[in-house]
Amino acid sequence: MATSNAAVQKAAWAVLGGVVLLVAFAVLLSLRTPPQMGPDAEVFDTVDALYTAVRNRDEVRLTQCAARLGEYRAAGKLPKAAADRLDGVIAKARAGDWQPAAERLYDFMLAQRRDGAEAPAKPPPKGKAK
């Protein structure tokens, strides 16, 4: 009887350990989700330009994008958490780590939701020619 009780305890600990690992993994994933940059079209275009600058290793464009992003941060168009993430990408690129900076920026861009973004204007329907 003692053997089966020990086996049950081991199984319970194994299940508990598995649950703890799953919860830890879920928490870790939630912490890694990049912050959202918001719906502003100018910010979106500048982040897109930043990606091009980083991919092309263009220090002049990198500096221009960094300045614009700083203006958006100051104007409240770019949330602090997103601005901090982008500042990290810019710092990585300036340190010469262009490829890792591009990968980090790409991941950031993929995680963006365009909630609240303005829908592109649709052309008016064309009438039938008579």
C-alpha positions as a Markdown table, in Angstrom:
| # | Residue | x | y | z |
|---|---|---|---|---|
| 1 | Met | 0.0 | 0.0 | 0.0 |
| 2 | Ala | 2.9 | 2.4 | 0.7 |
| 3 | Thr | 4.2 | 1.9 | -2.8 |
| 4 | Ser | 1.0 | 3.0 | -4.5 |
| 5 | Asn | 0.7 | 6.0 | -2.2 |
| 6 | Ala | 4.3 | 7.1 | -3.1 |
| 7 | Ala | 3.5 | 6.6 | -6.8 |
| 8 | Val | 0.4 | 8.8 | -6.5 |
| 9 | Gln | 2.4 | 11.5 | -4.7 |
| 10 | Lys | 5.1 | 11.4 | -7.5 |
| 11 | Ala | 2.4 | 11.7 | -10.2 |
| 12 | Ala | 0.7 | 14.6 | -8.4 |
| 13 | Trp | 4.1 | 16.4 | -8.1 |
| 14 | Ala | 4.8 | 15.8 | -11.8 |
| 15 | Val | 1.4 | 17.2 | -12.8 |
| 16 | Leu | 1.9 | 20.2 | -10.5 |
| 17 | Gly | 5.3 | 20.8 | -12.0 |
| 18 | Gly | 3.9 | 20.7 | -15.5 |
| 19 | Val | 1.2 | 23.2 | -14.6 |
| 20 | Val | 3.8 | 25.5 | -13.0 |
| 21 | Leu | 5.9 | 25.3 | -16.2 |
| 22 | Leu | 2.9 | 26.1 | -18.4 |
| 23 | Val | 1.9 | 29.1 | -16.3 |
| 24 | Ala | 5.5 | 30.3 | -16.3 |
| 25 | Phe | 5.7 | 29.9 | -20.1 |
| 26 | Ala | 2.4 | 31.9 | -20.5 |
| 27 | Val | 3.7 | 34.7 | -18.3 |
| 28 | Leu | 7.0 | 34.8 | -20.2 |
| 29 | Leu | 5.2 | 35.0 | -23.5 |
| 30 | Ser | 2.9 | 37.8 | -22.3 |
| 31 | Leu | 5.9 | 39.8 | -21.1 |
| 32 | Arg | 7.6 | 39.5 | -24.5 |
| 33 | Thr | 4.6 | 40.9 | -26.5 |
| 34 | Pro | 5.9 | 44.2 | -27.9 |
| 35 | Pro | 4.1 | 47.3 | -26.9 |
| 36 | Gln | 1.7 | 48.9 | -29.4 |
| 37 | Met | 2.7 | 52.1 | -31.2 |
| 38 | Gly | -0.9 | 53.3 | -31.6 |
| 39 | Pro | -3.0 | 54.2 | -34.7 |
| 40 | Asp | -1.2 | 57.4 | -35.9 |
| 41 | Ala | -0.4 | 57.1 | -39.6 |
| 42 | Glu | 2.7 | 59.3 | -39.4 |
| 43 | Val | 4.2 | 57.1 | -36.6 |
| 44 | Phe | 3.4 | 54.0 | -38.7 |
| 45 | Asp | 5.1 | 55.5 | -41.8 |
| 46 | Thr | 8.1 | 56.6 | -39.7 |
| 47 | Val | 8.6 | 53.1 | -38.2 |
| 48 | Asp | 8.3 | 51.7 | -41.7 |
| 49 | Ala | 11.0 | 54.1 | -42.9 |
| 50 | Leu | 13.1 | 53.2 | -39.8 |
| 51 | Tyr | 12.9 | 49.5 | -40.9 |
| 52 | Thr | 14.2 | 50.5 | -44.4 |
| 53 | Ala | 17.0 | 52.6 | -42.9 |
| 54 | Val | 18.1 | 49.7 | -40.6 |
| 55 | Arg | 17.9 | 47.1 | -43.4 |
| 56 | Asn | 20.0 | 49.4 | -45.7 |
| 57 | Arg | 22.4 | 50.3 | -42.8 |
| 58 | Asp | 21.7 | 54.0 | -43.6 |
| 59 | Glu | 22.9 | 56.1 | -40.7 |
| 60 | Val | 21.5 | 59.4 | -42.1 |
| 61 | Arg | 18.0 | 58.0 | -42.5 |
| 62 | Leu | 18.3 | 56.3 | -39.1 |
| 63 | Thr | 19.1 | 59.6 | -37.5 |
| 64 | Gln | 16.2 | 61.3 | -39.3 |
| 65 | Cys | 13.7 | 58.6 | -38.2 |
| 66 | Ala | 15.0 | 58.8 | -34.6 |
| 67 | Ala | 14.4 | 62.5 | -34.6 |
| 68 | Arg | 10.9 | 62.2 | -35.9 |
| 69 | Leu | 10.1 | 59.4 | -33.4 |
| 70 | Gly | 11.4 | 61.7 | -30.6 |
| 71 | Glu | 9.0 | 64.4 | -31.8 |
| 72 | Tyr | 6.1 | 61.9 | -31.8 |
| 73 | Arg | 7.0 | 60.8 | -28.3 |
| 74 | Ala | 7.1 | 64.4 | -27.1 |
| 75 | Ala | 3.7 | 65.2 | -28.8 |
| 76 | Gly | 2.1 | 62.1 | -27.2 |
| 77 | Lys | 1.6 | 60.4 | -30.6 |
| 78 | Leu | 3.9 | 57.5 | -29.7 |
| 79 | Pro | 3.4 | 55.7 | -26.4 |
| 80 | Lys | 6.4 | 55.6 | -24.0 |
| 81 | Ala | 6.7 | 51.8 | -24.0 |
| 82 | Ala | 6.7 | 51.7 | -27.8 |
| 83 | Ala | 9.1 | 54.6 | -28.0 |
| 84 | Asp | 11.5 | 52.9 | -25.6 |
| 85 | Arg | 11.4 | 49.7 | -27.7 |
| 86 | Leu | 12.2 | 51.7 | -30.8 |
| 87 | Asp | 15.0 | 53.6 | -29.0 |
| 88 | Gly | 16.5 | 50.2 | -28.2 |
| 89 | Val | 16.4 | 49.2 | -31.9 |
| 90 | Ile | 18.0 | 52.5 | -32.9 |
| 91 | Ala | 20.7 | 52.1 | -30.2 |
| 92 | Lys | 21.4 | 48.6 | -31.4 |
| 93 | Ala | 21.8 | 49.8 | -35.0 |
| 94 | Arg | 24.0 | 52.7 | -34.0 |
| 95 | Ala | 26.2 | 50.1 | -32.1 |
| 96 | Gly | 26.7 | 48.3 | -35.4 |
| 97 | Asp | 24.3 | 45.5 | -34.7 |
| 98 | Trp | 22.3 | 46.2 | -37.8 |
| 99 | Gln | 21.0 | 42.7 | -38.4 |
| 100 | Pro | 19.8 | 42.0 | -34.8 |
| 101 | Ala | 18.2 | 45.5 | -34.9 |
| 102 | Ala | 16.4 | 44.7 | -38.1 |
| 103 | Glu | 15.1 | 41.5 | -36.6 |
| 104 | Arg | 13.9 | 43.1 | -33.4 |
| 105 | Leu | 12.2 | 45.9 | -35.4 |
| 106 | Tyr | 10.6 | 43.3 | -37.7 |
| 107 | Asp | 9.2 | 41.4 | -34.7 |
| 108 | Phe | 7.9 | 44.7 | -33.2 |
| 109 | Met | 6.2 | 45.6 | -36.5 |
| 110 | Leu | 4.6 | 42.2 | -36.9 |
| 111 | Ala | 3.0 | 42.4 | -33.4 |
| 112 | Gln | 1.3 | 45.7 | -34.1 |
| 113 | Arg | -2.5 | 45.9 | -34.3 |
| 114 | Arg | -4.0 | 48.7 | -36.3 |
| 115 | Asp | -6.9 | 49.1 | -33.9 |
| 116 | Gly | -8.4 | 52.5 | -34.3 |
| 117 | Ala | -6.4 | 53.3 | -37.4 |
| 118 | Glu | -8.1 | 55.3 | -40.0 |
| 119 | Ala | -9.4 | 53.2 | -42.8 |
| 120 | Pro | -8.0 | 54.0 | -46.2 |
| 121 | Ala | -10.3 | 56.1 | -48.3 |
| 122 | Lys | -12.2 | 54.2 | -50.9 |
| 123 | Pro | -12.7 | 55.7 | -54.4 |
| 124 | Pro | -16.3 | 56.7 | -55.1 |
| 125 | Pro | -18.3 | 54.0 | -57.1 |
| 126 | Lys | -18.2 | 54.6 | -60.8 |
| 127 | Gly | -21.5 | 55.1 | -62.5 |
| 128 | Lys | -22.5 | 53.4 | -65.6 |
| 129 | Ala | -21.6 | 55.2 | -68.8 |
| 130 | Lys | -24.7 | 56.1 | -71.0 |
